[in-house]
Amino acid sequence: MNEKIVLRISDSVCVDLDGIKLQSTNDVAEALEKISAKHPTATVSIEADDSNHYEAIGKAIYGSHRAGFSGERLRILVDGQIL
């Protein structure tokens, strides 16, 4: 079974990963690379409560891509709707 990693976006600055606030694209990529090393089939779900948090959403997307999550291993939800 694949493990799901949830990146929560609730403001325009930070990406939340299990209560840890990630401030930059590099922080997101590094955190996901560590998780991916232990769980190579994991998927990332980026979940934003508002589409106006575009800066943090971008950090989550680019950080995920840099860590190797794309295609079927990445899903993005904004306001409960899949993009």
ChimeraX commands (.cxc) that place a marker at each C-alpha (Angstrom):
marker #1 position 0.00,0.00,0.00 radius 0.5
marker #1 position 1.28,3.48,-0.87 radius 0.5
marker #1 position 1.81,5.95,1.90 radius 0.5
marker #1 position 0.22,9.36,1.38 radius 0.5
marker #1 position 2.21,12.44,2.39 radius 0.5
marker #1 position -0.03,15.45,2.95 radius 0.5
marker #1 position 1.31,18.97,2.47 radius 0.5
marker #1 position -1.23,21.42,3.92 radius 0.5
marker #1 position -1.41,25.01,2.75 radius 0.5
marker #1 position -3.33,27.40,5.00 radius 0.5
marker #1 position -1.48,30.66,4.35 radius 0.5
marker #1 position 0.65,32.23,1.63 radius 0.5
marker #1 position 3.99,31.61,3.34 radius 0.5
marker #1 position 4.39,28.11,4.78 radius 0.5
marker #1 position 3.84,24.53,3.75 radius 0.5
marker #1 position 2.82,22.32,6.67 radius 0.5
marker #1 position 4.10,18.74,6.82 radius 0.5
marker #1 position 2.88,16.92,9.93 radius 0.5
marker #1 position 2.96,20.11,12.00 radius 0.5
marker #1 position 6.35,21.24,10.70 radius 0.5
marker #1 position 6.30,24.60,8.89 radius 0.5
marker #1 position 8.45,24.51,5.76 radius 0.5
marker #1 position 9.43,28.01,4.64 radius 0.5
marker #1 position 11.02,27.43,1.22 radius 0.5
marker #1 position 11.01,25.22,-1.84 radius 0.5
marker #1 position 14.34,23.77,-0.65 radius 0.5
marker #1 position 12.81,22.89,2.75 radius 0.5
marker #1 position 9.93,21.08,1.03 radius 0.5
marker #1 position 12.25,19.19,-1.36 radius 0.5
marker #1 position 14.64,18.12,1.42 radius 0.5
marker #1 position 11.84,16.91,3.69 radius 0.5
marker #1 position 10.21,14.93,0.87 radius 0.5
marker #1 position 13.52,13.42,-0.24 radius 0.5
marker #1 position 14.04,12.03,3.28 radius 0.5
marker #1 position 10.54,10.54,3.32 radius 0.5
marker #1 position 10.90,9.16,-0.20 radius 0.5
marker #1 position 14.12,7.35,0.77 radius 0.5
marker #1 position 12.18,5.40,3.41 radius 0.5
marker #1 position 8.93,5.09,1.43 radius 0.5
marker #1 position 9.78,4.96,-2.30 radius 0.5
marker #1 position 6.17,4.39,-3.40 radius 0.5
marker #1 position 4.70,7.25,-1.38 radius 0.5
marker #1 position 2.47,9.84,-3.01 radius 0.5
marker #1 position 2.15,13.54,-2.20 radius 0.5
marker #1 position -1.17,15.30,-1.74 radius 0.5
marker #1 position -0.98,19.10,-1.69 radius 0.5
marker #1 position -4.11,20.42,0.01 radius 0.5
marker #1 position -4.83,24.16,0.03 radius 0.5
marker #1 position -7.84,25.71,1.70 radius 0.5
marker #1 position -7.74,28.79,-0.55 radius 0.5
marker #1 position -6.47,29.32,-4.08 radius 0.5
marker #1 position -5.10,32.75,-3.06 radius 0.5
marker #1 position -2.20,31.04,-1.24 radius 0.5
marker #1 position -0.40,30.76,-4.57 radius 0.5
marker #1 position 3.12,31.38,-3.21 radius 0.5
marker #1 position 2.96,28.48,-0.74 radius 0.5
marker #1 position 1.19,26.27,-3.30 radius 0.5
marker #1 position 4.04,26.96,-5.71 radius 0.5
marker #1 position 6.63,26.07,-3.06 radius 0.5
marker #1 position 4.83,22.77,-2.46 radius 0.5
marker #1 position 4.55,21.94,-6.17 radius 0.5
marker #1 position 8.14,22.83,-7.09 radius 0.5
marker #1 position 9.56,21.19,-3.96 radius 0.5
marker #1 position 7.60,18.02,-4.72 radius 0.5
marker #1 position 8.87,17.94,-8.29 radius 0.5
marker #1 position 12.47,18.45,-7.15 radius 0.5
marker #1 position 12.06,15.50,-4.77 radius 0.5
marker #1 position 10.83,13.30,-7.62 radius 0.5
marker #1 position 7.07,13.45,-7.08 radius 0.5
marker #1 position 5.12,14.03,-10.28 radius 0.5
marker #1 position 2.44,12.43,-12.40 radius 0.5
marker #1 position 0.52,9.77,-10.52 radius 0.5
marker #1 position 2.61,10.37,-7.40 radius 0.5
marker #1 position 1.34,13.96,-6.98 radius 0.5
marker #1 position -2.16,15.31,-6.47 radius 0.5
marker #1 position -3.25,18.88,-5.83 radius 0.5
marker #1 position -6.48,19.89,-4.12 radius 0.5
marker #1 position -7.62,23.51,-3.79 radius 0.5
marker #1 position -10.82,24.26,-1.93 radius 0.5
marker #1 position -11.57,20.51,-1.99 radius 0.5
marker #1 position -11.38,20.30,-5.79 radius 0.5
marker #1 position -8.71,18.27,-7.60 radius 0.5
marker #1 position -6.69,20.31,-10.09 radius 0.5
marker link #1:1,2 radius 0.2
marker link #1:2,3 radius 0.2
marker link #1:3,4 radius 0.2
marker link #1:4,5 radius 0.2
marker link #1:5,6 radius 0.2
marker link #1:6,7 radius 0.2
marker link #1:7,8 radius 0.2
marker link #1:8,9 radius 0.2
marker link #1:9,10 radius 0.2
marker link #1:10,11 radius 0.2
marker link #1:11,12 radius 0.2
marker link #1:12,13 radius 0.2
marker link #1:13,14 radius 0.2
marker link #1:14,15 radius 0.2
marker link #1:15,16 radius 0.2
marker link #1:16,17 radius 0.2
marker link #1:17,18 radius 0.2
marker link #1:18,19 radius 0.2
marker link #1:19,20 radius 0.2
marker link #1:20,21 radius 0.2
marker link #1:21,22 radius 0.2
marker link #1:22,23 radius 0.2
marker link #1:23,24 radius 0.2
marker link #1:24,25 radius 0.2
marker link #1:25,26 radius 0.2
marker link #1:26,27 radius 0.2
marker link #1:27,28 radius 0.2
marker link #1:28,29 radius 0.2
marker link #1:29,30 radius 0.2
marker link #1:30,31 radius 0.2
marker link #1:31,32 radius 0.2
marker link #1:32,33 radius 0.2
marker link #1:33,34 radius 0.2
marker link #1:34,35 radius 0.2
marker link #1:35,36 radius 0.2
marker link #1:36,37 radius 0.2
marker link #1:37,38 radius 0.2
marker link #1:38,39 radius 0.2
marker link #1:39,40 radius 0.2
marker link #1:40,41 radius 0.2
marker link #1:41,42 radius 0.2
marker link #1:42,43 radius 0.2
marker link #1:43,44 radius 0.2
marker link #1:44,45 radius 0.2
marker link #1:45,46 radius 0.2
marker link #1:46,47 radius 0.2
marker link #1:47,48 radius 0.2
marker link #1:48,49 radius 0.2
marker link #1:49,50 radius 0.2
marker link #1:50,51 radius 0.2
marker link #1:51,52 radius 0.2
marker link #1:52,53 radius 0.2
marker link #1:53,54 radius 0.2
marker link #1:54,55 radius 0.2
marker link #1:55,56 radius 0.2
marker link #1:56,57 radius 0.2
marker link #1:57,58 radius 0.2
marker link #1:58,59 radius 0.2
marker link #1:59,60 radius 0.2
marker link #1:60,61 radius 0.2
marker link #1:61,62 radius 0.2
marker link #1:62,63 radius 0.2
marker link #1:63,64 radius 0.2
marker link #1:64,65 radius 0.2
marker link #1:65,66 radius 0.2
marker link #1:66,67 radius 0.2
marker link #1:67,68 radius 0.2
marker link #1:68,69 radius 0.2
marker link #1:69,70 radius 0.2
marker link #1:70,71 radius 0.2
marker link #1:71,72 radius 0.2
marker link #1:72,73 radius 0.2
marker link #1:73,74 radius 0.2
marker link #1:74,75 radius 0.2
marker link #1:75,76 radius 0.2
marker link #1:76,77 radius 0.2
marker link #1:77,78 radius 0.2
marker link #1:78,79 radius 0.2
marker link #1:79,80 radius 0.2
marker link #1:80,81 radius 0.2
marker link #1:81,82 radius 0.2
marker link #1:82,83 radius 0.2
view
